[in-house]
Amino acid sequence: MWRAPDVFTLGHSPDPDDAFMFYAIAKNKIDLRGYRFEHRLEDIQTLNERATRGELHISAISIHAYAYVADKYALLSCGASMGDGYGPIVIGQTRNPKSEIRNWLREQLIAVPGTMTSAFLALKLYLGDFKHVVVPFDQIFDAVRDERADAGLIIHEGQLTYAKSGFEKVVDLGEWWKGKTNLPLPLGGNVIRKDIPPAIQRELAGIMRESIDFGLAHREEAVAHSMPFARDMNDKLADQFIGMYVNDFTRDYGEKGRAAIRKFLEDAAAAGHIEKSAEIEFVE
């Protein structure tokens, strides 16, 4: 028999978009219905791995990782990170490979932020097999600069700061995916454990949606709360980054967002990059 915990564990990345989404919960700005939350801030690869073990009650994860945790977790219909015509990018020391970009990239050693990230799966869909080395996401610039890797797969704020750091964009995977499918690239979502009773799942989903809505309605204070997590970004860049990944898709996937998830995982399964497309279950 399920017993309610004293505190629900809530995992998310130490990034400005997640901090923005969870601001109202962290600072008790909304009615939490008597529930208490313990925020666990960890990088997305760690959160993905923890989800495979069912460790946290609610967690941000990569959509790629959902294929491996769908037996334990359902997707909340809010909290999505979608790149609508933009997304993770591959950067290098020079922009201009002398051969066709895909052929050139297949010959390079690419630093990636984790093999369960959606960025990694998107790059697999773009390239097929490629040589890679796993590097913490915030050390990929250094790995490319020090020539420990020839190119880097960039997520989070690096999508806006790569040029300032002296790198060139080789390909934008969100732009490529949009051109291929006319859909946004599904990167991250929030999941909730299936052993939590459905009525409580729905209550917790409602709290999360209210937190997102509060941040959007009180943008200035929510952005200010997010700034300690905005590595190498000023207020303007942080606000731009938050706007990229906290938007209408974040409030609710909608039919387009749901179609994007199905397409992403179905294409990955068809290409043999995941064993099978997950049965996608949403908590409304």
Phi, psi and omega in degrees: 000135183286135176242130180295133177285160174294325182223134174273131176280134185231107184263134173204166183283152176278064184232157185295327181290318177292318178300321178297314182298321187260009181305311186295328176287313184298327185251015176054046180273349181230170178286115181268010175055029179085356179278152176239148184231136173253113183281127176247108183263112182214157180295159190295325178297319178296317178297320176301315181295320179295325180295327178297337179259000178066034190281325185254149180292314179229140181205145164286136175218167171284145175299325174306314183295335181302330179301336184257354184235008185295342177285337184253333190230150168251153178278131169287143183284354176240162177099010183290147166247110182240135174259101185269084183093005177209165180173204178304147181234155170260127180242159175212178177289331176230149182280333202253080171296141185281347177249180177303139192304313182300314181298319180296315183295326180295342180268353185262155169270118187252126175282127182236153185275005181148145185276353176257003178285154176292329177300317179297316180294320177298321179291326174296320178294326181285317188255335198080212180289143177208161180278133182214161173224136181277128181224138175309140189305327183274006177244005184291320176304314181297320181297321178286318180297322181274004177063028169279346173215154181274334181210166182224142176264115192252129174238180178057213191293343178301338177296337180255341188250001186299319183294318178299331180273001172095019182248164178245145177279131175264312178205144173256115186288330176292320177295316178299315182296319179298317178294329182280322190239345189060031179232156173290155178273116181280116186256305183224160176209175175247137182239159179226142185294138183288343180281353174283132183304144185307320181296322179286322174307314182293323177296316180294322176298320178296320178297318181295318179296320178296325178294317177297314180298321180297315179300316180294325181280339180234058192301315186299314181288327178290322176295318179301320177298328185278344189299326177298344180259002186266078182299127175060023179235139170276180183303318183295314180294320179299317178297321177296316180296317178299318179298331178292325190238002170235102189206200183298325177296329180290323178295321177196136181304321186069175182295323181294317179294320178295320178296324179296318179297314180300315181297316181301310183284326177293318177296321179295319178294317181297326180276356179082015181276337169229158187294318179201157176288131184290150169284112188272123180239125180253144169261117185272000000 
